[in-house]
Amino acid sequence: MNETDVVWQEVQWSYSGLKNYETWRPVVDYEGYYEVSSFGRMRSVTRTHTVMSRWGHTIQRTRVGRMMPTWEDPLGYAQARVCKNGRSKTMRLSRVILAAFVRPPRLGEEAGHLDDNPRNNKVRNLAWLTRQENEDHKTQRGRRPASTVGKF
């Protein structure tokens, strides 16, 4: 058994206590704006904000929460756009979900999919891995052709 096999066994064990129902957690740095689910979905949160009318009156407006649209990048990973204080940002769902349910990434870590399916963003299928661990896993599972081994 090599080091990568040990990492994957530890990850599978650590998620074994999660329930089979959907839970929602706030997106890191976007608390009160967006939430992600254990099933890999994202939604905006219903919130009220104050705006100034053109006559100088303050008005309370309610923005109703909704499911956020997602799309795939050229590599097949799900992305969503978030906005806060007039600034928008595109984020990969796998990283957002891991940050919300497990912990924020350490320096040099990337999100790895345990089943090698970039569309499966359930929290049970994700883990923080180093670049080398992720590439080794892809090679072992046959997702990366042998001709590209050692080029990363």
N, C-alpha and C positions, 0 to 999 in steps of 0.2 A: 504494500500500500504506500503510495507516494504522498507528498505534502498536499497536493491539490485534492486528492480523495478525502483526506482528513478535513480540509476546509469545507467541502461540500457536505460531509456528514454532520459537522457541527452546525452548519446553517440549517439543514433539514431538521435536526433535533431542536434547535432554538425556536422554530416556527410551529412545532407540533402542538403547542398549547393554545394556538389561536382558534377561535370559534369559526363555524361555517356560516356566519351571518355577516352582513355588510356593516362595517363601522366606519365612521367619518372622523377625520382629524384635520385641524387647521394646517394650511400650507405655511411652512417656515418663512418668516419675513412678510407674509401676507395674511396674518391672523386677522379675522374680522372681515376679510374680503373673499377668500377662497378656501375650500376644503377638498381633500382627496379621500377616496374610500379604499378599504382593504381589497376591493374587487377591481381596482385600477381605473376608477372614474374620477372626474373632477367636476365640482360645481361652484358657482358663486353663492355668496351668502346674502340673504335679505338684509338690507341695512338702510338706515335713514341718515340723510346728510342735509346740511343747511346750505342754501344758496341765496344769493342776493338778487332781488328782482330789479328790473331797470328803473323802478321808482324808489329804490332804496330800502324796501321792506325785506325782512328775512323770511324765507319760505322753507318749510320742512318737506323734503322730497324722499319718497321711499323707492329704493331700487330693489325689485323683486329678484330673489335668487333663482338661478336656472342651471341646468346641466351645461357644461362647457363643451363646445365643439372641439374635436381633436382631429388631427391629420397625421399622416406618416411622412417622415423625412425620407430622403433618397435611400437610406439604409434600412428602412422599415420600422423605425422607432416612433412611437406615438408622441406627439407634441401638442401643447396647448399654449395659448397666449393669455397672459395675465396683465392687469393694469392696476397701478396704484399711484395716486397723486399726479395723474396725467402722463405717466411714463409706462409704456408697455414693454413686455419682455416675453420672448418665446422660451419655453422650458420643456425639457424631456420629462414625460410623466414618470418614468422609472426612477429618476433621481429625486423628483419631488415626493413620490410615495415613500421611498426609503428614508428620506430626511424626516418625514412626518411620523412614520411608524417605528423606525429603528433608531436612527440618530443622523445628524448631519455628517457629510463625508469628511474623512481626514484627508490631509494632503496626499495626492497621488492615487486616490481611490476612484473607481468608476462603478457604475451599476452593472451587475451581471445578472443574466436571466438563466435560471437553473435548467430550464427545459430548452434553451437556445431559441426560443420563439420571442422575437422582439415585440410582438403584439400582445403577449400575455404579461400584463402588468399587475397581476395580483401580488399582494405583499408576500405570500408564501413562495412565490417564484423568483423573488429578487434578493440580492445580497450585495454588500459592498466588497469589492475585490480590487486588488492591485492590477495594473495593466498586464503584468506577466501572468498572474493567476487566470485572468479572464481569457487571454490568448491561449494559454495551455488548455483550458477547458474547451474552447472552441475547436482546437486541433484534435483533442481526444474524442470529441463528439462528432467529428467529421464536418463541422460547419465551415471550417477554413481549409481550402485546398492545400495539399502538401507543398505545392510550389511556392506558396507565400510564407511558409514557416521560416522564421528567422529574419523576416524583413520588417518587423515592427520593433 
